Amino acid sequence: MQITDSTVPYTSHFAGRYFVRPLGGSIISSRLLRKLSQETPSQQLLGHLLVEDGPGALSILNKLKGCTWADHFFNEVYGCGITGLIWDEIVTLGLENSFNSQELSSRASLGRSLKSEASMAAAQFARFDALFLDLLDILCDFADNLVWIKGIPLSRELYARGSHRLSQDFDLLVQTSAGQAVVERLESFGFKPIWKVPGACHQAGIGPVGSLSLLSLTPSKEFETCHNLVLEKAAWPHIELKFDPLERGLVSRELSRFFTDARYLSWQGRKFKAPDDIDHLILEVVHLHKHGFDGWQWLYDIHLLALKLSSTPHLWSEFLRRCHVEASEPSAWAALDMAVDRLNTPVPWEVLSELAPTHACPAARTLTFCLSTDFIWNSNSLPALYLNACFLGDRDRKLKVLAE
């Protein structure tokens, strides 16, 4: 398919008509994925600010009454780690007085609270950045085997300020061959693996733990050798080791290419690897799907990465190829459709059309977006694994693995 630099407005056939799963992997729908115009005022306000639409933001502000919406707005911005970004947009648009005049339920000014949190975000980024540099030094011998993902590289490359995109932990992909050595190096510097908490070690409570070799026991070579492992140390954010970029349970088909195509970024006199832009965009759309399409920080990551691809339109063809190879079409379509609606992201309409679901049955379309994206053999029930295989792509591969 020929991809042009066209950004003809794309109208979703399904937005507002399918459900997305809640966190935790339930197969029960929890909320309707709506157009921004159907969202709450606080969500609409966030969207207007992120696209620098001052008149649109002001029109919503002038209609709002009470403090409930202000609490929701503040909590959303703070929870997503984008307080610095939002406050700078407010200043750029000249809306400080309008936000200062709004009150939280605590009687504090919304604007002044946002400004204060933005200052704290800058200080937190500086502290985390110093730790990040220390971590790069600790792991310097494994630089070729590690790829840093999501907020750590994106905040340093695509955002105007690092504090615009705060990370709560350090996410890094590790080549399996280097996994044990990386864990041992971190342990030698006082980091301790968290073996007994399910969110930190996927096998906690359902299988043997205590070493990477035990976590790597799987019934098929198609499964990830290890899903994730978190290490902790006092006064440090968590370090989460991952072994597959898409974290869905099965090994990515092009895992070797992913590591080969990863590129070095320079930061404060150090170098570290990050995914290439196409892989990073696919990783982000799958991650947003995994979290129920809920998270402005990930949606804005997607927006910025899509902007980079659109500056070189032929890259969209390779994006589509990789989505098809990794069966990521449902995640990519829904996330990009959402970015177009909420952030005016310039995604070619041909891309969205090729990725759009082809299910004729409304129930099938619904299941596509309410099922857990995880296909983890010892963490999901057999019915959930079967439904995942039927509706989330890679059907033949998944059913073959289940039959083994």
N, C-alpha and C positions, 0 to 999 in steps of 0.2 A: 504494500500500500504506500502511495506517495503522501508524505506528510509535508504540508506547507506551513508557512508562518501564520496561517489564518487563525484568527481568534473569533470566528463567527459565534454569536451568542448561542449557547447550547441549552436546550430545554430538556430537563430530566423527565423520563417517562415514569419513573418510579418514586422519586423523592416525595416524601410525605405519605407513602403508601406501604412502606415496609418497616419492620421493627429491627432493633439492634439488641444484642444480648447485654445483660448486666455483667459487671465484673464478677469473677469467680467461676466462670465457665458454665453457668446454668444454661439449659436449652430453652428456658422460658423467657419470652420477650419482656423487656422492662420499660422501654420508652420508645416513642415514635421519633424517628429521625425527620425533623421538620426543616422546611425552608427558613431562612433567617427571619423573613417577614412574619412567620408564625411563632417565633420564639418569644420569650419573655422580654420586657423592655430592657432589663439589664444586659441580656445577651445581644439584643439589637444595638445597644449603645456601644458595647465592646466591638462589634463588627464595624460600626461607623468610625470609631476611633482608629482601628487598625488599617482602614483604607484612607485615613486622613480626610474624612468627610465631615468637616466642621459644621455646616448647616444641618446635616442629618442628625449629628450628635446633639446639637443645641435644640432641635425640634423635639427630640425625645426628652431631654432634660426639662424643658419647659412644661411638659405634660405630667411629669412624675410628682407624686405626692407621698408623704410619709417617709419612713426610714427603712422599711422592709426591703425595698428594691436596692437601696444603697448598701445594706448589709450583704445582700446577695452579690452585688457587683464587686464589692471590696474582697469578699471571700473567694470569689472566682478568680480575680486577678492575682491575689496573693497565692492561692493554691496552685495556680499554673506557673508561678515563678516569673511572671512578666510585669511586675509592678513598675520596674524601671522603664520598660518600653511604653507602657500605657501613660505614665506620668509625663514622659517626654513628648508623647503625642498630644496630650492635653496642653502642655506649654506651647508647642509648635502651633496649635490651632487657636491659641489665645483664650482657652476656656477655664483658666485657673479660677477666676472669680465665680463662675457658674458652679464649679465643683466645690469650691470653698463654702458656698452658701448652702450646700446639701449636708444633712446631718445623718450620722449613724445612730443606731439605737442607744449607743453609749453616750450620746450627745456630742461626741467629737465630730469635727468637720471632716467630711469625706475627702475633700481636696487636700487638706493638711495631713490627714492620715496617709493618703497615697504618697504624698511628697516625703513624709518621714520614712515610710517603708521603702521608697525608691533609694533613699540615702543608705538605709540599712542593707539593701540589696547590693549596692556598690561595695560596701564594706565586706559583705559576705563573699562576693565574687573575688575580691582581692585576697581574702584569707584562703578560700578554696584554691585560688590560682597558685598560691605559694605551695600548697600541699600537692597540687597537680604537678608542679615542676619537681618537687621532691620525688614524687612517684615515678616520673619519667626517668629520673636519675637512678632510682632503685631498680627499675626494669630495663635500663639502657641495653643490657646484653640481649634482650629479647625483642628489640624494636621491630625487627623484620617479621616477627611472629604475632604481633599484636595490632589490632585495628580498633581505634577509639570511635565510638558511635554516638549519635544523637547530640545532646546538648553540649558535650565537651568540645568537639570540633566545630559544630555549627555556630556556637556562640562566639568563637574566635575567628571565624571566617566570614559568615554571612550577616551577622548582626552588627549594627553601628557601634554598639558597646557590649562587652561581654556580660555586663550586669542586666542587659535586656532579656537574657535567657538563662536564668539560674538553673543549675542542676543540683539535685539532692544527693546524688551518688556518682561514682565513676563507673561507667559502663564500658567494658572492653571485650572484644572478641579475641579468642586465643586459638591458635592452631593446635589441634589435638596433640600433635607430636611434642609440643612444648608445654602442655598443660601442667604436668607434674612438676617440672622444673620451675615454672612460674609460681605455683602454689608454694613450693619449698622456699623460693626466694622471698616471697611475701611473709611467710611464717618466720623466716630468719630476722625480719625487721619488726616483729611483734604483732603481725596481723594474724587473726585466728578465724578459721573457717567456722561458719554457723551451720552445723550439721542437723540440728533437731527442729528447725523451724521450716515448715513447708514453703513459705514464700522465699526463703533464702537458699533452700536446697530442695529441689522438686521431689526427691525421693524420701524425704523425711516422713516417717510414719507408714510408708508403703513398701519399703525395700531396704536393703543394706546401705549404710552410710559409714563415713569415717575415712574414706579415701576416694580419689578419682577413679581408681580401678574398679571399686565396688559400684560407683555411680554409673560406670560405663557398661555394666552388664545389661545387654538388651537381647531380645529374641530374634532380632534381624539386623543386618548391617544397614538397612534403610533408615533405622532410627538414629537420632542424635546419640553420640557417645555419652554426652552429659548435657542436660538442659541448662542448668545454671548453678552457680555456687557463689555465695556472698561471703566476704571476709570482713571482719570488723577490728577496729582498734580505737582505744579511747581518744577522744578529741579529733577523730577523723570521720569523714563521711564513709559510708559503706563502699566497698569495691565489689562490683558484681562481674564475675567472669562468665562469659557466654561462649558457646562453641559452634553456634550456627547463627547467621545474621537474621534469619526470619523467625527463629524460635518457635516453630510450630510443631516440632516433634520429629518430623522427617528431615533427613539431611538434604540441604539444598542441592539441586542437581549440578549447579555450577559453583560449588563451594571453592574449588581450587582456583577457578577464574576470579572469583571475588577477591581472594587474597592477592592474586597476581596483579589485578587492576587497582588495588588500593594505592593511594598516593601519599607522599610525605607532605606534611604541612610544617611550616616553621613558626615557632612561638617562643619569644623570650630567650633566644639563643639555643633552643632545643628543636628537635624534629620528632614528629610522631606521625603515624599512619592514620588515615581516615578513608572511608569508602569513596569510590568515585561518585560523581553526582547522581548518576542513574541508579546505581545500587543503593545509595543513601535514600533516594526518593522512594524506591520500592520498599526498603526497610521501614521507612516512616509510615507509609500508607498501611502496611501490614500491622505495624504497632498501633496505629490509631484504631484500626478495626478490632484488634485484640482488646482494646480498652473501650469498646462500645461506641466508637466515634465521639468520644467525650474528652476534650483537652485542647484548649486554644493554643497552648505552646506547640503541640505536635502539628496542629493544623497550620500554624504560621511557619513552622519549619518546612512543611510541604509547599506552602506558598513561595517561600524564598528559593527552594530547590527547583520548583517548576519555573520560576522566573529565569534561573540560570539555563535550564534546558531550552526555554523559549528563545533565548538569545542566540542559540545555535539549533535551529529547527530540525535539522536532520537527526539530532539525537533522539527525538521522540520515536523514530522507527526502531532504534535499538532498545528504547524503553519498552515498547510493545513486545519486542521479541523476548526480552528477559521476563516480562510478566507472563507471557504464554508458557515459557519454559518452566517457570516456577509455580504455575497455576495461581498467580496472584491477581487475576483479572477482577474478581469481585471486590477485593480490598481497594485496588487501584481506582476502579470506577467510582465507588461510593465516596472515597476520600477526595478524589479530584473534583467530582461533581459538587461536593460540599465546599471545597475551596473556591470554586468558580462562583458559587452562590454567595458565600459569605465574605470573600476577600477579593473578588473580581480577578482571580488568578487567570493569567492568559494561557489556558490549555486549548490547543487546537480541537475543534469540534470533531475532527476525524478520529482523534485519539479516544475521546469519550464514547463515540459511536461504536468503535471497535471493541471497547472494553465492556460496554453495557450488557447486562444480563439478557440472555435469550430465552429464559424460562417463560413459557406461555401461561403456565398455571400460577395464579396469585399466591397460592399456598407455598409453591416452590420458591418464588421470589422472597416471600417472607422468611422461610427457613434459611435461605442463603445468608441473611444478615442477622439472624437471632442465634445461630449456632455458634458454639465456641470454635475459634480458629485453631485451638490446640488439638493435635493428633498425637498425644503422648500415651504410650502403651500402658503405663502403670499409673496414670493420673486421671484418665477419662474412662467412663463406663463403656462397655461394649456397644450399647445402643447409640451413645454419643459419638463414638468412633465411626460407626456405620453411617450415621446421618451426615457426619462430616465428610466422609468419602463420597457420598451421593450428591452433596450440594456445594461443596467448597473446592472442587477441582481435584485433579490427579486421581480420579476415581479408580482406574485400573491398578495403578501402583498401590494405592491404599488397600483395596480389597485383596490384592495378592498378599500384602504383608499380613492382613488379618487372617488369611487362610493358612499361613505358615504355622 
